[in-house]
């Protein structure tokens, strides 16, 4: 590839699930989120995204648009957005009005990342959208409707998002499979792959996106963001210890037992069945865990393999201060 990007061109961003810690409260989780956003803004991160999840103990980001406004209002420069809004849960007009309002409040700083999965269980999905039955054709149609609602109104257009019309909030398509990669390429939209929890199809999805990309009015060439779980510490041993909080949570997800983010425990992986260790390793296949040298090597290897324009980091460490330190390390290794 003649236009290979170098690691120092890589942008860093942050994806926050707003984890509630064991023994902590939702209010504390929200305060930690805002403090983290302010911190990474100071580090020069490009954007801070919040992920929509519902009916999940330990995750406080369900009212995503509300949180986007809270974080944008508490920061001054960093872009803030959804990573993402799960479109099956919402009428496009409601999304356009919410993000159009945010764009008017915080001009030039709001992103709208869209996902095709409901981000929850079927019971909760029915509670969100009542009796609506989703089909495969709905997502492309609703993305197109959102694009129209956020663009300048056309003469005679019967449905206007107010606020929303004319704001042209940047739309990103998110995915962990090949469907959204194809759609993002067809529409000429930026694409974010959810390799922070489902890295298996990462390289295939990026290849499809780049091969089929059609330039659009919003993007002249492909733009790729890759999700990266990050646990950084001064030593590899400490990072491995801190990562056990995430390992415990992933194991709970694999067993259908979702809980608050637990504190780290020594030798956690040693006590697991080999299949459990393999499941955690598969879930966290794109993770970068270790000392500054290990983080730089991990970033370099993942960047060389993906040629991503941007890494969006998921950094869930039980101690909020050590989480900020981990993000400091990530920023520093790219400047070294």
Secondary structure, DSSP 8 states (H G I E B T S, - for coil): -TT---GGG-EEEEEE--B-BTT--HHHHHHHHHHHHHHHHHHT-SEEEE----S-TTB--SSHHHHHHHHHHT-SSSEEEEEEEEGGGS-HHHHHHHHHHHHHHSTT-EEEEEESS-SS-HHHHHHHHTT----HHHHHHHHHHHHHHHS---TT-S---TTTTT---EEEEEESSSHHHHHHHHHT-EEEE-TTT-GGGHHHHHHHHHHH----SS-SS--EEEEEEEEE-SSHHHHHHHTHHHHHHHHHHHTT----B----TTTGGGS-HHHHHHHHHHTTT-EEESHHHHHHHHHHHHHHH--SEEEEE---SSHHHHHHHHHHHHHHHH-
